[in-house]
Amino acid sequence: MARASLGAVLMTSPDQTGRLGFDTFGLTSHFMFGYVFAPWLDIHLGFAASAYPSATGDAGAVIGPSMGPMVSVPLGGLRPFAYTDLGVAFTGPSSRPYFHGAVGVDFQITRAFTFGPLLGYGHVFQKDGPRYSSDARTVEFCGTLTFRPVSDEPAPRPVTYVYRDRVTVMPPPPTPPSGDLDKLLDAALPMPKAPRARVELLAPVLFKFASDELEPLGIAMLHEVARELKKRQDIRLIEIQGYADSRGNDELNIELSNRRAQRVFEWLVAHGVEPARMRVASHGETELVEESAETEEAHEQNRRVVFRVIEAVDPEAPAEPSAPVEPSAPVEPQEPSAPGEPSAPVEQNEPVAQ
């Protein structure tokens, strides 16, 4: 992880704004490089530099290294964060302990880059004594650009699926109508032939709460979907349908399910599936698998992307008619035998016992 911030800073401590004259906005910048311990926790090393104009004509400056943790929570396209730093501030020939903290929100601009506002607080601790000024305190407002590397997708591996036990009681099938009734209905209400039923292709791809990031299990399933589509050239068109769970408002769920379906579409295109054979649809929180979901496991079944076959070549369609057979040439009549010459009698074979 790498983060760069640039913005305005203002002194708020009385000695710095009064006696030293740092009573107007200055310029501050921060650079941080971190190691990701968990999806929500980074430990970073930082470097800060600030400049302060003074009413007396002299400018002040503070630079210093620091280190600290940062906590962030991915929420779809947003990522709120908060961090603290402890370090050393160098101002002129003096060095002092330094504390810095900030909160902000990152907005996703690409898969790897985010940008957003940051509100920070800085504190330089001075020595106690009549010769020393009070602690220097600052407030800053910055724009911050963050880079988080996107890991390579893992190769497909054997996956063991564990399904929760569930019992579904199906009603008995209805008694089929008699053939005479079918004939009467066909004669009274002629109907066109119903299209072939649309079927789902393989298992769904599941997502984390409020996220459109592909998980390792979902990537393994997408490898199977891509392999199946390359093999099944009779499938002309599939619909990638995105869904969300029942939490959140309708508008947010429609947008989130569309991002999930679009992410799957882009993955399949990148892995060799023709874009013309796919289309994307977002359904939000409709058609829930678990309608009365109360646990996180139940909600997870609703956060999914499924693949439905929309158009396929019918293997039962009649073959094209073959080319017509050309008629053979007419047989020329034989010349009659000469008169007076009777044809030889046809010998008849004696019957043979069977």
KOLVEXPA-845003 format. One record per residue (C-alpha): chain; z, x, y. Coordinates in Angstrom, 1 decimal. Last residue first. Layout:
// KOLVEXPA-845003
+--------+--------+--------+--------+
! cadena !      Z !      X !      Y !
+--------+--------+--------+--------+
!      A !      Z !      X !      Y !
...
+--------+--------+--------+--------+
// end
This chain:
// KOLVEXPA-845003
+--------+--------+--------+--------+
! cadena !      Z !      X !      Y !
+--------+--------+--------+--------+
!      A !  -49.2 !  -35.8 !  -75.7 !
!      A !  -52.0 !  -36.1 !  -78.3 !
!      A !  -55.3 !  -35.1 !  -76.9 !
!      A !  -58.1 !  -37.6 !  -76.3 !
!      A !  -61.5 !  -36.3 !  -76.9 !
!      A !  -63.2 !  -35.0 !  -73.9 !
!      A !  -66.2 !  -37.0 !  -72.5 !
!      A !  -69.5 !  -35.3 !  -72.1 !
!      A !  -71.4 !  -36.5 !  -69.1 !
!      A !  -75.0 !  -37.3 !  -70.1 !
!      A !  -77.6 !  -35.0 !  -68.8 !
!      A !  -79.5 !  -36.4 !  -65.9 !
!      A !  -82.7 !  -38.2 !  -66.7 !
!      A !  -85.8 !  -36.4 !  -65.9 !
!      A !  -88.6 !  -38.9 !  -65.6 !
!      A !  -88.5 !  -38.7 !  -61.9 !
!      A !  -87.2 !  -35.5 !  -60.3 !
!      A !  -83.6 !  -35.4 !  -59.3 !
!      A !  -82.5 !  -36.8 !  -55.9 !
!      A !  -81.9 !  -34.3 !  -53.1 !
!      A !  -78.2 !  -33.9 !  -52.2 !
!      A !  -76.8 !  -35.5 !  -49.1 !
!      A !  -75.4 !  -33.1 !  -46.4 !
!      A !  -71.6 !  -33.2 !  -46.0 !
!      A !  -70.5 !  -34.0 !  -42.5 !
!      A !  -68.6 !  -31.1 !  -40.6 !
!      A !  -64.8 !  -31.3 !  -40.7 !
!      A !  -63.0 !  -33.3 !  -38.1 !
!      A !  -60.8 !  -31.2 !  -35.7 !
!      A !  -57.1 !  -31.5 !  -36.3 !
!      A !  -55.1 !  -32.6 !  -33.1 !
!      A !  -52.7 !  -30.0 !  -31.7 !
!      A !  -49.1 !  -30.4 !  -32.8 !
!      A !  -46.8 !  -32.9 !  -31.1 !
!      A !  -43.7 !  -31.4 !  -29.2 !
!      A !  -40.5 !  -31.5 !  -31.2 !
!      A !  -38.2 !  -34.5 !  -31.0 !
!      A !  -34.9 !  -33.9 !  -29.2 !
!      A !  -32.0 !  -33.4 !  -31.7 !
!      A !  -31.0 !  -30.0 !  -30.3 !
!      A !  -30.6 !  -31.6 !  -26.9 !
!      A !  -30.9 !  -28.8 !  -24.3 !
!      A !  -27.7 !  -28.8 !  -22.1 !
!      A !  -26.6 !  -30.2 !  -18.8 !
!      A !  -23.1 !  -30.9 !  -17.5 !
!      A !  -21.0 !  -28.7 !  -19.8 !
!      A !  -17.5 !  -28.8 !  -18.4 !
!      A !  -15.5 !  -25.6 !  -17.7 !
!      A !  -11.8 !  -25.9 !  -16.7 !
!      A !   -9.8 !  -24.2 !  -14.0 !
!      A !   -6.0 !  -24.7 !  -14.0 !
!      A !   -2.8 !  -25.3 !  -12.2 !
!      A !   -1.9 !  -28.5 !  -14.2 !
!      A !   -0.6 !  -26.7 !  -17.3 !
!      A !    1.5 !  -24.5 !  -15.0 !
!      A !    3.4 !  -27.6 !  -13.8 !
!      A !    4.7 !  -28.2 !  -17.3 !
!      A !    5.9 !  -24.6 !  -17.7 !
!      A !    7.6 !  -24.8 !  -14.3 !
!      A !    9.6 !  -27.9 !  -15.4 !
!      A !    9.5 !  -31.5 !  -14.2 !
!      A !    5.9 !  -32.5 !  -14.9 !
!      A !    5.5 !  -36.3 !  -15.1 !
!      A !    1.6 !  -36.3 !  -15.2 !
!      A !    1.3 !  -33.2 !  -17.3 !
!      A !   -2.5 !  -32.8 !  -17.8 !
!      A !   -3.1 !  -34.0 !  -14.3 !
!      A !   -6.4 !  -35.7 !  -13.6 !
!      A !   -6.1 !  -35.4 !   -9.8 !
!      A !   -3.9 !  -32.7 !   -8.1 !
!      A !   -6.8 !  -31.0 !   -6.3 !
!      A !  -10.2 !  -31.9 !   -7.7 !
!      A !  -12.4 !  -29.0 !   -6.6 !
!      A !  -16.0 !  -28.6 !   -7.9 !
!      A !  -18.1 !  -25.5 !   -8.3 !
!      A !  -21.6 !  -25.1 !   -9.8 !
!      A !  -22.9 !  -23.0 !  -12.6 !
!      A !  -26.3 !  -22.2 !  -14.4 !
!      A !  -28.0 !  -21.2 !  -11.2 !
!      A !  -25.4 !  -18.4 !  -10.6 !
!      A !  -26.7 !  -16.6 !  -13.7 !
!      A !  -23.8 !  -15.1 !  -15.8 !
!      A !  -23.7 !  -11.3 !  -15.8 !
!      A !  -20.1 !  -10.2 !  -15.2 !
!      A !  -20.2 !  -10.3 !  -11.4 !
!      A !  -21.5 !  -13.9 !  -11.6 !
!      A !  -18.6 !  -14.8 !  -13.9 !
!      A !  -16.0 !  -13.3 !  -11.5 !
!      A !  -17.6 !  -15.0 !   -8.5 !
!      A !  -17.4 !  -18.5 !  -10.2 !
!      A !  -13.8 !  -17.9 !  -11.3 !
!      A !  -12.8 !  -17.1 !   -7.7 !
!      A !  -14.7 !  -20.1 !   -6.5 !
!      A !  -12.8 !  -22.4 !   -8.9 !
!      A !   -9.5 !  -21.0 !   -7.7 !
!      A !  -10.5 !  -21.2 !   -4.1 !
!      A !  -11.6 !  -24.9 !   -4.5 !
!      A !   -8.2 !  -25.7 !   -6.2 !
!      A !   -6.4 !  -24.2 !   -3.2 !
!      A !   -8.4 !  -26.2 !   -0.7 !
!      A !   -8.0 !  -29.5 !   -2.5 !
!      A !   -4.3 !  -28.8 !   -3.0 !
!      A !   -3.8 !  -28.0 !    0.7 !
!      A !   -5.5 !  -31.3 !    1.7 !
!      A !   -3.5 !  -33.4 !   -0.8 !
!      A !   -0.1 !  -32.1 !    0.2 !
!      A !    2.0 !  -29.8 !   -1.9 !
!      A !    3.4 !  -30.2 !   -5.4 !
!      A !    1.4 !  -32.2 !   -7.9 !
!      A !   -0.2 !  -29.2 !   -9.6 !
!      A !   -3.6 !  -27.9 !   -8.6 !
!      A !   -7.1 !  -28.2 !  -10.2 !
!      A !  -10.5 !  -26.4 !  -10.1 !
!      A !  -13.6 !  -27.5 !  -11.9 !
!      A !  -16.3 !  -25.0 !  -12.8 !
!      A !  -19.3 !  -27.3 !  -13.7 !
!      A !  -21.7 !  -26.0 !  -16.3 !
!      A !  -25.5 !  -26.1 !  -16.3 !
!      A !  -28.3 !  -25.2 !  -18.7 !
!      A !  -26.4 !  -24.7 !  -21.9 !
!      A !  -29.1 !  -24.1 !  -24.6 !
!      A !  -28.8 !  -20.4 !  -23.7 !
!      A !  -25.5 !  -20.3 !  -25.7 !
!      A !  -25.0 !  -16.6 !  -26.3 !
!      A !  -24.8 !  -15.6 !  -22.7 !
!      A !  -22.6 !  -18.6 !  -22.0 !
!      A !  -20.3 !  -17.8 !  -24.9 !
!      A !  -19.8 !  -14.2 !  -23.8 !
!      A !  -19.1 !  -15.2 !  -20.2 !
!      A !  -16.5 !  -17.8 !  -21.4 !
!      A !  -14.9 !  -15.2 !  -23.8 !
!      A !  -14.6 !  -12.7 !  -20.9 !
!      A !  -13.2 !  -15.5 !  -18.8 !
!      A !  -10.4 !  -16.0 !  -21.4 !
!      A !   -9.4 !  -12.4 !  -21.1 !
!      A !   -9.4 !  -12.7 !  -17.3 !
!      A !   -7.1 !  -15.7 !  -17.6 !
!      A !   -4.6 !  -13.8 !  -19.7 !
!      A !   -4.6 !  -10.9 !  -17.3 !
!      A !   -4.0 !  -13.2 !  -14.3 !
!      A !   -6.6 !  -14.2 !  -11.8 !
!      A !   -5.4 !  -14.6 !   -8.2 !
!      A !   -5.8 !  -18.1 !   -6.8 !
!      A !   -2.1 !  -18.6 !   -6.0 !
!      A !    0.1 !  -21.4 !   -4.8 !
!      A !    2.1 !  -21.3 !   -8.2 !
!      A !    0.5 !  -19.0 !  -10.7 !
!      A !   -2.8 !  -19.8 !  -12.3 !
!      A !   -4.2 !  -21.0 !  -15.7 !
!      A !   -7.8 !  -20.6 !  -17.0 !
!      A !   -8.7 !  -23.5 !  -19.3 !
!      A !   -9.7 !  -23.3 !  -23.0 !
!      A !  -13.3 !  -23.2 !  -24.4 !
!      A !  -16.2 !  -25.2 !  -22.8 !
!      A !  -15.2 !  -28.8 !  -22.1 !
!      A !  -17.6 !  -31.5 !  -23.2 !
!      A !  -19.9 !  -33.9 !  -21.4 !
!      A !  -21.0 !  -36.8 !  -23.6 !
!      A !  -24.8 !  -37.1 !  -24.1 !
!      A !  -26.3 !  -39.6 !  -21.7 !
!      A !  -26.2 !  -43.3 !  -22.6 !
!      A !  -29.5 !  -44.9 !  -23.5 !
!      A !  -30.6 !  -47.5 !  -21.1 !
!      A !  -29.2 !  -51.0 !  -21.4 !
!      A !  -30.9 !  -54.3 !  -22.4 !
!      A !  -28.3 !  -57.1 !  -22.0 !
!      A !  -29.3 !  -60.2 !  -23.9 !
!      A !  -31.4 !  -58.6 !  -26.7 !
!      A !  -29.1 !  -55.6 !  -27.1 !
!      A !  -26.0 !  -58.0 !  -27.1 !
!      A !  -27.6 !  -60.2 !  -29.8 !
!      A !  -28.5 !  -57.2 !  -32.0 !
!      A !  -25.0 !  -55.7 !  -31.7 !
!      A !  -23.4 !  -59.0 !  -32.6 !
!      A !  -25.6 !  -59.2 !  -35.8 !
!      A !  -24.6 !  -55.6 !  -36.7 !
!      A !  -20.9 !  -56.5 !  -36.7 !
!      A !  -18.5 !  -55.1 !  -34.2 !
!      A !  -16.4 !  -52.1 !  -35.0 !
!      A !  -12.6 !  -52.8 !  -35.5 !
!      A !  -10.7 !  -50.9 !  -32.9 !
!      A !   -9.3 !  -47.4 !  -33.7 !
!      A !   -5.5 !  -47.4 !  -34.3 !
!      A !   -3.5 !  -46.2 !  -31.2 !
!      A !   -2.8 !  -42.4 !  -31.0 !
!      A !    0.7 !  -41.1 !  -31.0 !
!      A !    0.7 !  -37.6 !  -29.4 !
!      A !    3.3 !  -35.2 !  -30.6 !
!      A !    3.9 !  -32.0 !  -28.7 !
!      A !    4.9 !  -28.5 !  -29.7 !
!      A !    4.3 !  -26.0 !  -27.0 !
!      A !    1.3 !  -23.8 !  -27.6 !
!      A !    1.5 !  -20.0 !  -28.0 !
!      A !   -1.8 !  -18.2 !  -27.8 !
!      A !   -2.1 !  -14.7 !  -29.1 !
!      A !   -4.7 !  -12.7 !  -27.2 !
!      A !   -6.8 !   -9.9 !  -28.6 !
!      A !   -8.0 !   -7.7 !  -25.8 !
!      A !  -10.6 !   -8.0 !  -23.1 !
!      A !  -10.7 !   -4.9 !  -20.8 !
!      A !   -8.3 !   -5.0 !  -17.9 !
!      A !   -9.6 !   -5.8 !  -14.5 !
!      A !   -9.3 !   -2.9 !  -12.1 !
!      A !   -6.3 !   -3.1 !   -9.7 !
!      A !   -6.8 !   -4.3 !   -6.2 !
!      A !   -5.4 !   -1.8 !   -3.7 !
!      A !   -3.3 !   -3.3 !   -0.9 !
!      A !   -4.4 !   -2.5 !    2.6 !
!      A !   -2.5 !   -3.8 !    5.6 !
!      A !   -3.4 !   -4.3 !    9.3 !
!      A !   -0.7 !   -5.2 !   11.8 !
!      A !   -0.8 !   -6.7 !   15.2 !
!      A !    2.3 !   -5.9 !   17.2 !
!      A !    5.1 !   -7.4 !   19.2 !
!      A !    8.1 !   -5.2 !   20.0 !
!      A !   11.7 !   -5.4 !   21.0 !
!      A !   13.7 !   -2.3 !   21.9 !
!      A !   17.3 !   -1.1 !   22.0 !
!      A !   18.5 !    2.3 !   23.2 !
!      A !   22.2 !    2.9 !   22.6 !
!      A !   24.1 !    3.5 !   25.8 !
!      A !   23.6 !    6.7 !   27.9 !
!      A !   25.5 !    9.9 !   27.2 !
!      A !   27.5 !   12.1 !   29.5 !
!      A !   30.6 !    9.8 !   29.5 !
!      A !   30.9 !   10.0 !   25.7 !
!      A !   29.7 !    8.4 !   22.5 !
!      A !   26.5 !    9.7 !   21.0 !
!      A !   23.4 !    7.6 !   21.0 !
!      A !   22.0 !    5.4 !   18.3 !
!      A !   18.3 !    4.4 !   18.6 !
!      A !   17.6 !    0.8 !   17.8 !
!      A !   14.3 !   -0.9 !   17.2 !
!      A !   13.4 !   -4.6 !   16.7 !
!      A !   10.1 !   -6.0 !   15.4 !
!      A !    7.8 !   -9.0 !   15.6 !
!      A !    4.6 !   -8.6 !   13.6 !
!      A !    1.3 !  -10.6 !   13.7 !
!      A !   -1.4 !  -10.7 !   11.0 !
!      A !   -4.1 !   -8.9 !    9.1 !
!      A !   -4.7 !   -8.5 !    5.3 !
!      A !   -7.0 !   -6.3 !    3.3 !
!      A !   -7.6 !   -5.9 !   -0.4 !
!      A !   -9.1 !   -9.3 !   -1.5 !
!      A !  -10.6 !   -9.8 !    2.0 !
!      A !   -9.2 !  -11.4 !    5.2 !
!      A !   -5.9 !  -12.6 !    3.8 !
!      A !   -3.4 !  -13.4 !    6.5 !
!      A !   -0.2 !  -11.3 !    6.7 !
!      A !    2.9 !  -12.9 !    8.3 !
!      A !    5.6 !  -11.0 !   10.1 !
!      A !    9.2 !   -9.7 !   10.2 !
!      A !   10.4 !   -6.3 !   11.5 !
!      A !   13.3 !   -3.9 !   11.3 !
!      A !   13.9 !   -0.4 !   12.8 !
!      A !   16.9 !    1.9 !   12.8 !
!      A !   17.1 !    5.4 !   14.2 !
!      A !   19.6 !    8.2 !   14.1 !
!      A !   19.2 !   10.6 !   17.1 !
!      A !   17.3 !   13.7 !   17.9 !
!      A !   17.3 !   15.4 !   21.3 !
!      A !   14.9 !   18.0 !   22.8 !
!      A !   12.6 !   15.3 !   24.2 !
!      A !   13.0 !   12.1 !   22.3 !
!      A !   13.0 !   12.5 !   18.5 !
!      A !   14.1 !    9.5 !   16.4 !
!      A !   15.4 !   10.0 !   12.9 !
!      A !   15.1 !    7.5 !   10.1 !
!      A !   16.2 !    4.2 !    8.6 !
!      A !   13.6 !    1.4 !    8.2 !
!      A !   13.8 !   -2.3 !    7.5 !
!      A !   11.2 !   -4.8 !    6.2 !
!      A !   10.2 !   -8.5 !    6.2 !
!      A !    7.1 !  -10.2 !    4.9 !
!      A !    5.2 !  -13.5 !    4.8 !
!      A !    1.9 !  -13.3 !    2.8 !
!      A !   -0.6 !  -16.1 !    3.4 !
!      A !   -3.9 !  -16.9 !    1.6 !
!      A !   -2.1 !  -18.3 !   -1.4 !
!      A !    1.6 !  -17.8 !   -0.8 !
!      A !    2.3 !  -14.2 !   -1.6 !
!      A !    6.0 !  -13.3 !   -0.8 !
!      A !    6.8 !  -10.0 !    0.8 !
!      A !    9.9 !   -7.7 !    0.8 !
!      A !    9.8 !   -4.2 !    2.4 !
!      A !   12.1 !   -1.3 !    1.6 !
!      A !   12.9 !    1.7 !    3.8 !
!      A !   11.9 !    5.1 !    5.1 !
!      A !   11.6 !    6.7 !    8.6 !
!      A !    9.8 !    9.4 !   10.5 !
!      A !   10.2 !    9.8 !   14.3 !
!      A !    8.6 !    9.7 !   17.7 !
!      A !   10.0 !    8.5 !   21.0 !
!      A !    8.4 !    8.9 !   24.4 !
!      A !    9.5 !    8.5 !   28.0 !
!      A !    7.3 !    8.5 !   31.1 !
!      A !    8.4 !    9.8 !   34.5 !
!      A !    7.3 !    8.0 !   37.7 !
!      A !   10.7 !    6.6 !   38.6 !
!      A !    9.6 !    3.1 !   37.6 !
!      A !    9.2 !    4.4 !   34.1 !
!      A !    6.3 !    4.0 !   31.5 !
!      A !    7.5 !    4.0 !   27.9 !
!      A !    5.6 !    5.6 !   25.0 !
!      A !    6.3 !    4.9 !   21.3 !
!      A !    5.5 !    6.7 !   18.0 !
!      A !    6.6 !    5.6 !   14.5 !
!      A !    6.1 !    7.2 !   11.1 !
!      A !    6.8 !    5.5 !    7.8 !
!      A !    7.6 !    6.0 !    4.2 !
!      A !    7.6 !    2.9 !    2.0 !
!      A !    9.3 !    1.1 !   -0.9 !
!      A !    7.5 !   -2.1 !   -1.7 !
!      A !    8.9 !   -5.3 !   -3.3 !
!      A !    7.2 !   -8.8 !   -3.9 !
!      A !    4.6 !   -7.9 !   -6.5 !
!      A !    7.0 !   -5.3 !   -7.9 !
!      A !    7.6 !   -1.6 !   -7.3 !
!      A !    4.6 !   -1.2 !   -5.0 !
!      A !    4.7 !    2.3 !   -3.5 !
!      A !    4.3 !    2.5 !    0.3 !
!      A !    2.6 !    4.3 !    3.1 !
!      A !    3.5 !    3.2 !    6.6 !
!      A !    2.1 !    3.9 !   10.1 !
!      A !    3.7 !    2.4 !   13.2 !
!      A !    2.5 !    2.2 !   16.8 !
!      A !    4.1 !    1.5 !   20.2 !
!      A !    3.0 !    1.0 !   23.8 !
!      A !    5.2 !    0.3 !   26.7 !
!      A !    6.1 !   -2.8 !   28.6 !
!      A !    8.2 !   -2.6 !   31.8 !
!      A !   11.8 !   -1.8 !   32.7 !
!      A !   12.1 !    1.8 !   31.6 !
!      A !   13.7 !    2.8 !   35.0 !
!      A !   16.2 !    5.4 !   33.6 !
!      A !   19.3 !    3.9 !   35.4 !
!      A !   18.4 !    0.3 !   35.0 !
!      A !   16.0 !   -0.5 !   32.0 !
!      A !   17.3 !    2.4 !   29.9 !
!      A !   21.0 !    2.0 !   30.8 !
!      A !   20.9 !   -1.8 !   30.3 !
!      A !   19.3 !   -2.0 !   26.8 !
!      A !   16.3 !   -4.3 !   26.5 !
!      A !   13.3 !   -1.8 !   26.4 !
!      A !    9.9 !   -3.5 !   25.8 !
!      A !    7.2 !   -2.6 !   23.2 !
!      A !    3.6 !   -3.7 !   23.0 !
!      A !    1.3 !   -3.4 !   20.0 !
!      A !   -0.1 !   -1.3 !   17.2 !
!      A !    0.6 !   -1.6 !   13.4 !
!      A !   -0.9 !    0.3 !   10.4 !
!      A !    0.0 !   -0.5 !    6.8 !
!      A !   -0.8 !    1.2 !    3.5 !
!      A !    0.0 !    0.0 !    0.0 !
+--------+--------+--------+--------+
// end
